[in-house]
């Protein structure tokens, strides 16, 4: 029931320059859907941890809008800006979520907790903007994916006191889309969130 390391990563200056050039070439290859809920026709094709990913979006938006997630997973002060500066809710992006989910599965199955080549993964999927960041949460031994994801979020949220990387990524108003991927394997749960602005 202990955590492994958690990671927060943002685009580097070098990757920003390359991505700007690539974005100009590939801008027509992707479109953004910003709906926070899946169309009803998509329910049959939902990934295995869709409900946990939806749950995580709620936790993320609680903190993002100035609320505070409690240890039981409830949100105090959603949208109030009471506990931190108000930032608009972020929308789950389905294409980005496929990228995040694929990485979460890789991490869980291979018992890893690393970012790897975030820019490369995004670029291969057609997301070429240099404005991105990634948070990963790695939890082992939790009874459910829900509990593991909550534990990761509480750790990210606890970084408020020293403005840690996960906290800054969650609260950054530049990002308006997020890919959320959750995967569980052999008692290991991996959470990958890819923040993005086209």
N, C-alpha and C positions, 0 to 999 in steps of 0.2 A: 504494500500500500504506500510505497514511497515513490517520490518523483525522480525522474532523471533530470538532466539539464533542460532548460528552456532556451529558445533562441529568438532574438529579434534582429531583423536585418533590413537595411534600406539600400536603395540603388546607389551605386558609387558614382562619382563625377564622371569617370571614364565611360562607364556603361551608359550614362545619360547622353553623352555626345553621340555614341554609336546608335543609341536607340532613337534619337531625334532624326538622324538620317534615315534609319530603317522605317521609322513611322511615316515619313513622307512617301516612301515607296510602297508601303503596305497598308496605308490608311483605309483603302477601299475593301480590304479583306475582312474587316470585322465590324460588327454593329453591336451596340450595347442594349440589352434589355435590363431595366432596373426594377422590375416587379419584385416585391418581397415575398410573394406566394406563388406556388407552382400552379399552372393551369390545371383544371380538373382532369383533362385528357392525359396529363403526364403522370398521374398517380400510379398507374400500372408499371411505369418504367422508373420509378424512384429508386435511387441507390439504397443499399442496405441500411445506412445510418442517416437517412434523410431527416427523420424526426429529431435526432440528436443534433444535426447541423442546424435545423430550424430553431431548436432550443438555444443553441449557442448564439445564433443571430440575436435572439432576445436579450441574452446576457450582455453581449457586446453593445447593443444599442442602449441598454440601461446605463451602462458606464459612460458611453459616448455622449449621451444627452445630459449628463450631469447628475444622474442617479447613482445609486450604490448597490451592488449585488451583495446580499447577505449570505452567510454560510449555509443557509438552507435553500439557496437558489432564488429566493424572492428578490424583487427589485424595490428599493425604497427611493422614491422621488424621481421616477422616470420623467424625463423631459423638463425637470425643474431647474437644472443648472445649480442646484443647491450644494452638491458635494464636489463639484468641479465645474469648470466653464462649460456652458451649453455648446454642443456641436450637433449639427443636423444628423439624424439617423442615417446609417449607411445601408445601401441596398445590396442584396445578394445577387451576384451575377452568375448565371448558370454555366456559361462557358469557362469562366475563371474557376468555378467550383469543380469542374471536371479536372482541371490542372491540379488544384489543391488536393482533391480526393485521391488522385492517382499517386501523389507524393506521400500522402498520409498512409495509404495502403503499403507503399514500398517501405516506409519507415517501420510500420507495425510488423509486417511479415519478416523483415530483416533485422528486427530489434535494434534500430538505429534512432538517433535523435540529432539530425544535422540539417542544415539548409541546403547544402549542395549548390548547384548552379541555378539559382532562382531566375535570373534574367534569361538564361538559356531556355528553361522550361516555358516561361511566358512567351518568349519570342517564337519558339517552335509551334506554339498554339495560336500565333497571330497577334499576340498582345505586345506591341513594340514600344510602348511609352516608357520613358525613363522614370516616370512617377509611380513608384511601387514600393511596397514594404511587405515584409513577411514576419508573422509570429508563428512559432510552433510550440506546442505543449506536448510533453511526453510523460505519461503516467502509467505505472505498472501496478497490478494487484488490486485495482478497484473493482468493486462488485458489478458495476455497470459502466457503460460508456458515458451515461449522463453524469455520474458522480466524478468520473475522471475529468471530463470536460469542465465541470464546475470547479474542480480543484485547480486546473490550469488557469481558468479565468480569474479565480481569486488571487492566484500568484501574480498574474499580470496586473491586476487592479492594485495590488499591494505596492506596486512600484510608484504610485502617485507621490509618496513622500520624498523620493529622490529623483523623480522625473526619468524613470528608467525607460529603456528602449521599447518594451512592449506597451507601456503606458502611452508613450509619445505616438506610437503607431496607431493605437486605438483612438486617440483623441485628435489626430491630425485632420483638420477640416478639408485639406486638399483632396483626400481620397473620398470618392463618392460611390465606389463599387468595391465589393469584397467577394473573393472566392472562399468558400468554407468547405473543408474536407475533414471528415472524421473516419477513422478506421480502427477496428479492434481485432486483435489476433493473439491467441494464446495468453489472454489476460493483460495484454498490452494495448493501451489506447493512445492513438496519435491524433492530434488536432493541428491542422494547418490552415492558417488564414492569410490570404494574399490580398492586400489592400492595393487599390489601383485607381488611377485617374488617366483616361485616354488623352 
